[in-house]
Each structure stands twice: as structure tokens, then as C-alpha cells.
Amino acid sequence: MKENFVHPTALLIGEVKMGIGNYFGPGCLIVGPITIGNNNFFGAQCVVGTPPEDDVISVKEHISSFSGEIISPGSISIGDNNVIREFVSINRGETSTTEIFNDVFLMAYSHIAHDCKIQSKAKITNAVQLGGYTTIGYAANIGLSSTLHQWTVVGAFTMIGMNSTVTRNIPPGSLAFGTPAKVKGPNIFSLEKLGIDNYDFWDEYIVDLDCKTIPSKLVSHVEFFKKEEEDKIELQSFSRRWRNDQSTKNSFEV
């Protein structure tokens, strides 16, 4: 069995459930409750599992979370074979789960806000900032220093160009960039890896995700994308009610 390695200066606080083969580098901070799978790399000074960055999270919860007392209902889960480089920050979920799936690469200084979902094989490059409740699809690539608005869904096999500001959902297989980011065409580099080399479907697809010409290898990713869009409507309603309740509660605290 491959042992976990925890550097003497790394700090694991609270309930940290983990598999095997994980590496926790110098000065990294892991705050439970958190579930971690196998063979993950946590680089120097990364911070994982801290409270959501939301003004309805009181000073009391910010302090108590480091002693294991969690008030918000959210959680955090890290899968297998992920690389989390130095100075990455990942917040615990607020009303759902912050999820990093498998084989994800989070480059230095990137920020994963509360309730984000990063699907397997995704790459989040240096200094990317994800707002809360963002979903990044399978094998998507988010370019250097890009910023994504909260509740955004970026589809599988999509490429977001560097320094982009993403304010709307981007369908699977797209190449998008700019401020605000707009779809410029298919992401040929990734779609060819998927085995798609004919793009006659694209003009119809990009205006109608229910069109019948979508390549079969892309269909499941489009269905996931549409479901994420639908689920976020319901989650937004729950999140709004929870935040209102917290605001009312905090107004009575001394």
C-alpha cells in the first residue's frame, strides 16, 4: 500500500478522510470536513476547504470552521490523481458540494470558489478565478488569468482563451475568448482528439443544442451541459433562501 506523505509544515485540520498515495507539500492547509481520494498532489502553500467567501458567512463561522464546527450545509470532495499546485485556493461548498473530480490540473494561483464543479481531465491554468457555483466540463481548458462569473457553465472540450471574462454559459466543444467572452467557433484541437473532424453541424448546433446533427461522441456532453443549466436554476432558488435566512440570523447576532 502506498503511504500518504504529509510534510512537517503542512497542516490538516478537522475531519480529513483520504485514500492512499496523497502528497501534502510544505505549508499547505487542508480544512475538514473533506473527502480526498487517491494519488493527489497538494503543492506548497495551497489552501483547501476553507469557508465560502460570502458575506453571509459570519466571523463566528470563519473562526469555528478551524475547530470543526461547520454551520453552512455545503461540503468538499476531491477525487483521484489531481494536481493542485502552489497557492491554489479551494473553498468548501456553501449550499452544495465543491467537487474536484479526477485527473484535474489546477495551476498556481488559481481560485476555485464555493460550490464549483470541476469535471475530470479539466485544466485550470495560472491565476484563473472561478466564481461560486461554476461548472467546468470534462477536459475543458481555461486559459491564463481568465475570470468566470458565478453560476457559469463551461461545456466539455471547450477552450477559454487567456484573459477572458466569461459572463454566460459556453456550450461543449467551443473556442471562446474576449471580454465578455464569445464563442468564435469549434475547438478543433480538442474535438479532433474526440474523433470529430467534420464541422458541418456547427452553425446549427451553436444556436440549437437540440439539433439532430450533433456528432454522437458529443451528445452525452451536451446532455450534461443542459442538465447543469437546469439544475442551477433550482440551486439558485435554494441558495437565495438560505442566504436570506443567514442574513436575518446574522442581523440578530451580537
Steps between C-alpha positions, in 0.01 A plus 500: 500500500635843402516726803377858518774758548435806716784753516586607857383855425169397339191541715194274485214625719172331585361184345714413198405170336749385237609203296860411426794648314422865571777760535457811716780747434667763718263743668181374338179535702214249480185580700243227560250360482634394162516178298815438296557204269830345388826624348441874525775762509445802726773754429673741734278758668175388337188555712212253468169479688473848649153659543313652204596858423155645552404784730218296653765266646549659837827571678392232748488233230828612351660443838309188604564321170861454607383306805262279302174686567335552160180705464439513125364174350757473220796262476809428288621195312828434316522194273808314373822592318456876522784753497436804720798730467646764729278781629178350360195571717186285506200596719259257661147495356240738639172324419631207292836328447817644354616212282834435333457177304795300361818586305442875537795741477468819706795729427659747740292788640170376360192541721211254517211665683229330703267247334705473178511174304815420306443194282773246426794586270430875525792741510479827694807705416693759700308778679156394372219616730177300517193658660274293723288216353701489176510169309795410278430210265706194413843578348426872476797738505474841667772735373739711705355767730142454384209590727169313507182649643312307766250236380680465165503164317791429263441191288728202442791533255467878502796736490477841665773731370735679736387816685135437414202610708230234483154634586277243326489124450729360229380183319716185471770493234527878467793735457412821687693807602474872563342738750225400519592160358317399182502172307723538194461149361566134578798402711653292222806400703294317765219378274749327272627309803140393556490371143295784351647638175190624317350828618203536265278468807647803677293794374173323583630358828620827647149651478306182584650244738209268420585478130520154344838546335714489816773233472422198717826536693390844619138419589557385861705811574226724359240320714716553810539869411124549466435318827751720682321808365166367628636389838651842566157664473373285786824539697487878460155501662622292795817707534301823502271376778794373705691828463193701602458283810869547588477876451202517734672281756824700488312828546395382847845383605700723727 
